[in-house]
């Protein structure tokens, strides 16, 4: 039986090892537009860059609607190239609105490149496949473990026979116009990231970046685009499209835009072209020195124990250099003992360390919550402030759900990946503080040295960690632990506190188990704690 099993595994592995490297296919090497190219965006930015030598301009995008509108504005502003790199790119309502904007750019002669990770990519969907037949649109899929011509069995088989490839994903998120302006941060292209889902709304944060730092983001995109693991969609999707099919897709996307753009807040409020708004200094850019750090595709294509992730390594160095305060927003937070040690050493030096992550009730990844939960007590013992985001939260200063689309009952979940150091440096990108970001996924991050932007995010952090929005965690006192053990045999060492709204007004409420999580989530957390998957989180 053992020999038979080994033979079967070898056969399956051989059947999945026949995929040639992507650079052996008919797939031309392509690069970003030269930074010196003459475009309306470069003309608008040139005098501002001259006034701010060595700096780039930034605008934070905390609300889903404005993040969607700015992406549409960016697609409209592109005159030469439009590059998009995403972990998730759904063909849902907002996804089709953005694809419509990209198609409109391509019809104007703009070269459009779309690079999507395979894990969440439905390569049998027709819209992107049809668009890839446009002479100005190229779609590539990074690190595929299956393809459209394969059935469910073959794709499932590939998950197990290529498990190392399957667990390593391109998590980068960026959109770049004419190698002059980029939007980077935590948002993927899907309804829930823009406050437009009826079931789940992610609280997220992007940054609009203009100027020199964009050239580094473009260089990173090119490295992935030309990687041996970036496959043209035609090599995976065997659907056949005629010119009439592209025309039909164009008509469908135009109809979708007419029917949905207003309802989904996709139209930029300011109809002035983006280049003009920049030239007239109406965009409110904050200029600051900044560095871009991104992983190499080799983190996935040629994994090595000696590889040191540039964004994670730079982040850890910045954290260790903090003098007064560190604010961490990481929806998937699994510090392990090494992270607990780093943060504990900061608190011992008198540095305030505050962490906001998801609660068990708000998370969309219960396995990650299970990986995080054993480190809550050690973190609290080391003086780290812990806050966990509540699952349902609507306040007048942070509305996100769109009443006519999603209603007010959408479950909210934290998704922003942001770090504020001494209220002078802001780190924002796709990177969580967890082993997956450090060792398995490729990530990108911007390190922006701006007290103005850092304080803006610190204010968002203060709002998000208020007792209305989040649970504050603390260690149970000896008396509380004795009482709990006496009443119900509970061994909980943590107390959660939040502000709840009752008939007589707001009041403080405490829990000794993960609040509002329910039986199923608690049971699944217990199950994941038993599985040897800690390094995969």
N, C-alpha and C positions, 0 to 999 in steps of 0.2 A: 504494500500500500504506500509506503514511504517513497519507494522508487517511482511508482506511478505518479504520485503527487509532484515529485521533483521534475519528472518528464513533462507533466502538464504545464507546470509553471515555466519551464524552459521554452516550451512550444509557444505559450502565450507571450512570453517576453520577446521571442524571435518575431512573432507576428506583428509586434508593435515597434520593432526596432528598424523597420524598413523605411521610415520617413526620412527623406534626404534633408540635409540642412537647407534652410530657406535661401541662402545665397548661391545655391546651385541651380535654382529655378530661374525662369525668365522674370527677373525682378531687379530693375535698375537701381543702382545706388543714387540716392538723392540727398540734397543738403538744404539747409535753411537759406533764405534770401540773405545775401551779404548785408552786413550792418550798414554799409555805406550806400546801399541802394537808395535811389531817390523815390520817395513815396510821400503822400500827404501826411502820414503819421510821422515820418522822419523829419519832414519840414516843420511840422508843428512843434516837435520836441527839441529840435536843434538849438534854438535860442535859450530854452529853459535849461538844457544840459550845459550850455556855455556859462549860464549864471550859477549853476550848481555842479562844478567840476568833480568828477569821480563819484557822483551820487545818482540815485535813481528815485523816481517819484512813485508814491504809493497811496492807495485808497483802500480802506477796509470795506468788506462786503459782508456784514453780519446777517442781513435778512435775505431769505430765499428769493423773494420777488426781485430785489435789486440785483442779486447775483445772476438771475436768469436774464433780466433786461440788459445787464452789462455784457453778457456773452453774446446776445443778439446784436448789440451795438458793436461789439468787436468784430463779429462776422461781417457786418455791414461796412465797417471801416477798412477791412482788408482790401488791398488793391492788387497784391502780387501773390501772397501765400497765406494760408490758414492751416495751422497744425493743431491737432487735438489728440491728447494721450490720456486714456482713462482706464481705470480698473473695471468700471461698470458703465456701459452705454446702452440703455434700454430704448426700445422703440415704443415707449409709452407716450403719453400726451406731451409732456415737456420735451422728451427725447425727439419726437417728430417735429416739434417746433424748432428745435435747434438744428435738426437735419435739414429742415426747410430753409433756414437761414444759411446753412453751409451750401446747399444746392444753389441758392440764389447767388452766392458768391462765385461758385464754379461757373454758373451761366454767364457771369460778367468777366470770365477769363482768369479768375483766381485759382491757383493750384491748391487743392484741398487734400491734406493727408490725415487720415484717421487711424490711430493705432489703439487697439482694444485688447485687454487681457482676455484669455480664452475662458477663464473659470466661469464667469457670469455672462459670457457672450453666446447668444442664440444664433449660431451661424446658419440656421435654416430660415431665419426671418428674411422677408423679401425686400424690405426697404433698403437696407444697407447694401445687400447683394445687387439690387438694381442700380443703386447710385454708383457702385464700383465700376459699372460699365460706362460711366460718364468720362469723356476724355480728360477732364480736369480733376477727377476724384480718384484717389487711391485708398483702399481699405486694407489694413494688415492686421493679423491676429497674432498676439504674442504668446509663445509657449503653449501651443494647442496640444490637447491630449485626446482629441477626437475630431470628427469632422461630420459635415452634413450628410455625406454619403453612407456613413456608418449608422447602424441601428443602436437601440438602447443597450443591447448586450455588449456590442463592441466598445461603446464609450465607457460603460461600467467596467469592462475588462481592462481598458486602458488605465482607469483610475488606480487599479490594484497593481498592474504590472509596471506602471510608471509612477509609483507613489511619490518618489522623490521629486519628479518634475511637477506632479500635481500639487504638492504642498507649497511649492515656490512660485510666487505670483508677482506680476508687475503691478504694484499698488500706486504708481505715480498718477498725478492728476494735474493736467495743465492744458491751457488753450492759448495759442500764440498767433498774433496777426503781424505779418510783414516783418518778423524778427524785431519788432519795436515795442510791442505791448503784450503782456501775458496775464492770465488769471490763473492763480495756483492756490491750493488749499486742500480742504477736506472733501469738497463736494464731488460726487460722481454725476453722471448725466442720467437722472431718473426722477420721477415725480416727488419721492419722499425727501429729496435733498433740497427742494425748492418750496416746501410747504404746501404741496399740491396733492398729497395722497390722502385718501379717506380713511386709512388705517394706521399709518405711521408717518410721523414728521421728525426728521433729523434736525436738531439744532446744530448749525455748522458755521464755518467761517472761512472765507476766501480773502485773498488780497489781489488787488489790481496793481500790477507792476509795470512801470514805463521806464525805458532808458537802458543803460548798459547791462543791468543784471539780467535783462531779457535775453541777451545774446548767450549767456551761460545756460539759460533754460533751453534755448533752441539747440545749443550744442549737445545737451543731454538728450533731447528728443531725437536728434539725428543718430546718436549712438544706438539708441534702441531701434529706431526705424531701420537701420542698416544691419542690425544684428542677425546672426545666423538663426535666431529663433523667432523672427518676425515674418510670418508667412502671408503672402498675398491671399486675399479672400478667395480668389478663383481657384486656388490649389486645394481649398477645403470645401468650398460650396460648389456643387456640381449642377446647380440650377442654371438653366439657359435663358438668357434674356435677349430679346431683340430691341431695336430702337423704339418700337412701339411700347415696349414694357417700361422703358425709362420714361417715355412721355407720359404713360399712365401713372407712374409713381410721382412724377413732377406735378401732375394735375391733382393727385390725391393729397400731396403735401401742401399744395396751395390752398386746396379746399379746407384742409385741417387748420391751416393758419387763419383763414378767414373765419372759421367757426370757433376757434379756441384761443387765439392770441389775446383777445381782450379778457376772456374768462380766466386765463391763467397768468395774467399780468406779464406777458412776454414783451409787449411793446415798450421800448424805452420812453420814459416820461418826457424827457427832453429830446425832441426830434432833430435838434441840430446835429450834424455829423460830428462824430467823435473827434476827428482831427481839428475841427473848428473850436470845439469846446476846450480842447487842450491849448490851442494857440491863444484863445481868449482867457486862459487861466480860470475857467469856470468849473473845472473838475475837482478842485480842492486837493490837489496833489500835495502830499507831504514828502519833501526831499530829504534823503538820508543815505549814508553809506550802508551798503548791504553786501552780503556774500551768498552765493548759491552753493548748496552742497547736494549732490545726487549720487545714488548708487550706480554702479556699472552693471550692464546686463550680465556680465560674467558671474555676478552673485548667484544667478539662476542657471546660466548656460554652462558654467564651469565652477561649481561650488567648491570652496576650499575652507578648511579650518583656519587658515591664516588670513582670510579676507577680513578687512576692517572697514565697516560701513562708514563712509565719510559723513553722512548726516548724523548718524547716531554718535559717532566718536566726537564730532564737533559739539553736539548738544551736551554730552556728558562733561566735556571740558568746560563749557560755558556754565553749566550748573555748579561744578566744583569751584569755579572762580567767583560765585555769587558772594556778596558782602552783606546784604541786608534782607533780601526777600526773593523767594522763588514761588511762582504761581504756575501750576501745571493743570492743563485741561487735556485729559487723555481718556477717551471713551472706553478704550480697551487697555487697561492698566494692569500689568502683571510684572511687578518690580523684581521678583526673585530676591534672594538674599543679598545679591550684589547691589541691587537698587535700594533696598532697605538700608544697607550700610552707607551708601553715598548720601542719601537724604538724611540719615541719622547723624553723619559727620557734620552736615551743614547746620542742623539744629543745635548741635553741641557748641558750634562757634557763634551761636546767637542769631543765626539766619532763620527768619520765618519761612517755613515750607508749608504750602497749602495745596492740596490735590483735589480736583473735582473729576469724578468719573461717574459711570452709570451705576444706578442701583440695580439690584436683581429684578426689580419690577420694571425698570425702564430699558434694560439692555436688550439688544437684538441678538446677542451672542452669549447664551447661558454658559457655554463651555469656557469662555474667557472669564466670566464672572466666577466660575468655580476655581479657575487658576489664580484669580486675584484674592479671593476670600481668605486663604490662610495667612496672607501678609497684612491683614488689617490690624490685628493685635500688635505685631511687632512694630508696625509703622506708628501706631498710637503711643506705644511705649517709648518710642524714640522722639516723641514730641511733634510728629507730623500732624497737621490738621487734615482731616478727611471729610469730604462732602460727597454725597451720592445723589445724583440727579433724580428727581421725582418723575413718575411716568406721565402724569397729566398736569400740564402747567400752562395757564394762559394769564398773562398780566397786561395791563394797559401799556406798559413801556416795552413789551416784547411780544406783540402778537405775531403769530407765524402762520397759523392755519387760515386758509381762505374760505370764508363762510360759505360761499356759493359753490365751492368745489369739494372741500374736505370736511366742512362742518367743524364743530368745536370739540368733538370727542376723539379726535385722532390721538393715538398714544405717541408721546414725545420721547425721543431718545437723544442723548448727547452724541455728537459725531465730530466736533471740532478737535483738531490736534494742534494745540497752541501752548507756548511756554513764554512766561514773562520773567525776566531776570533783572532784579534791582530797579524795576520800572524804567529801564533805559534800553534794554535789548528785547526785541520780540522775535521769537522763533515760530514760524508758521509753515505748514506744509501737509504732507500725507502721513507723517510718522507718529505712531503711537509709542508709548514707553512700555514696550513689551518685547519678549524674545522673537516674536515673528518679524517685527520691524527691524530688529537688530540682525537677525541671522537668515531669514527665509524670504521675505518680500523685498523688492527694490522700492526705495522711497526717495522723496525729494523734500528739501526744506530751504526756506529763506531765513537768513539771520540778518535782521534789520536793526540797525543801531539808531533808534529814534525814541527819545522819551515821550514825544507826542503820541506816537502809535502805541507804545508800550502802556501808557496811561489809559488810552482808549480801551485797550483790551482788559486792563486791570479793572476798569469800571464795569465792563461786561462780566468779568469774573465775580465781582462783588454782587452784582445783580443775580447772577446764576447761583451763587452760594448763599443767598438769603434763605431764611427758614421757610419762606413761602415757596421757593423754587427747589430746594434740596434738603436732604436729611443731613444733619450734623452728627457725626459719630464721636463717641467718647468711650473710654473704658468704664465698665460698671464698677461701682465702689464695692468694697468687701461686704458692706451691709446689704447692698442690692443683690450681690451674688448669693449670699446666704439666704436671703428671702426667696429668690427664684428657685434655688435648690430645694428649699423646704416646701414650696408650693407645688412645683411641677417637675422637680428633678432636672430643671434646665441647667445646662453648663455654659450658657451664653456669657461672654465676657465683654460684650459690646452693648451700648444703649444708643438707639437712634432717636433724634429729636427733630421735630419740624413744627411749623405753624399751620394749623388746620382752621378751616372756616366752619363755625357752628351756627346754630340759630341765634345765639346771643352775640356773635361776632368771632373774631379770631382767638384761638387759644393754642397753647403748646401741648403737644402730644408726644409720648415716648413709646418705643417698641424695644423688645429684647430679642426679637427675631427679625430677619429681613422684612421690612414693611411692605405690605400690599403685594407680595410676590405670589402668594397662592400656593396651593399644594403641589401643582405640577412643576412649577419652576424650582421649588425647593427640592423636589424629588430628583429632577434632572441634574441639579447642581450636585447633589449627593452622588449620583451615578458618575458624573464626570470626574469627581474627586477620586474615584476608585480607578479610573483609567490612566494608563501611562502616557498621557498626551501633553504633559507640562511643557515640553520643549517646542510643541507645535502651536502654542498659544501666542 
